[in-house]
Amino acid sequence: MIESLKKLQESALSELQSVETIEQLDALVLKYFGRSKGLLNNVLKNIKNLSESDRRTLGAQANEVKVAIWKLIDEKRNEIRSKNKPEFLDLTATGKTTLGHLHPITQMSKEIKEVFRSMGYSVLVGPEIESDYYNFEALNIPSEHPARDMFDTFYVKDPNPKSKEKLVLRTHTSPMQARVMENYKPPFAVIIPGRTFRNEATDARHEHTFYQVEGLVVDENISLANLKWSLDTLIQKIFGGEIKTQYRPSYFPFTEPSVEVLMSCIFCNQKGCSICSRTGWLEVLGAGMVHPKVFEVAGYPKGKYSGFAFGLGIMRFAMLKYNIPDIRMFHQNDARLLKQF
Ligand code: PHE
């Protein structure tokens, strides 16, 4: 029996030498010390058949063997663990990720808002899903009006089957003119930036999803001169103090008179280039004096107030300011473009 104990000890020690993983070590522990099939236990089971004195010596020896093997197993376990320690992970380390930044549309929008805030305007927001009433009717565009052609849109199904309201994705931010007048008593000066939609065949200058800033100022005795001062200030603060502006007659159903606002071409200094179609001028805004019909729909007393409204395209401003040649680039999210801002 002593012989077989010795042999067991030797084979356990030599097997231990080639162990490399915790799994192999666990298997070895099971092989020698497993309760039912462990080799050492098998030997010890026979001790009870020996004479008392043999039992004592052999018992003591078996114990020594057991302790010796366990000691080596523990050492091996520590050795494997320290080898496999996870790499030191420094959670305070910086610099591996690149920081994102605001999208050029957001940057342009913030810049425009800042200019208007500096002139005392408040900033409001409105719904992107609008009723046909606010998008068209309240703005003097009845259902058969030809001006609806300028604003072809996406019609939205109302989830409420009982609703008689026709819903559209707003084609401009102008419905907020009607909503603001319903809810606020003049005097006020507000801008409403936001996302707008049109059923467009897209090209370099037209997108189905785009961004506008609406403006509305109402008080007694507001004139076209006030409109001109606000928009000249905007254009010169965004594009530079040397920029000239031009106001030409135009048409919108909700303003009278209506104007289109142009600024001197920033690309060619008015010498004439492909961006300004050799005219020296770039069209940047639609605007006008609030139409009496719109005041009437809002329930304002006849003749008491006057006001002006305007609408500008944020992407158009950004294209001119940052020299982006195609409006569709804003939504492509190509990092090569975005990284430049
Ligand atoms: N809503 C008009 C458009 O989208 C712009 C506009 C706004 C014109 C306010 C006049 C007054 O084309």
Boltz pocket constraint, residues with backbone or C-beta under 6 A from the ligand:
constraints:
  - pocket:
      binder: B
      contacts: [[A, 171], [A, 172], [A, 173], [A, 174], [A, 215], [A, 252], [A, 255], [A, 259], [A, 286], [A, 287], [A, 288], [A, 309], [A, 310], [A, 311], [A, 312]]
      max_distance: 6.0
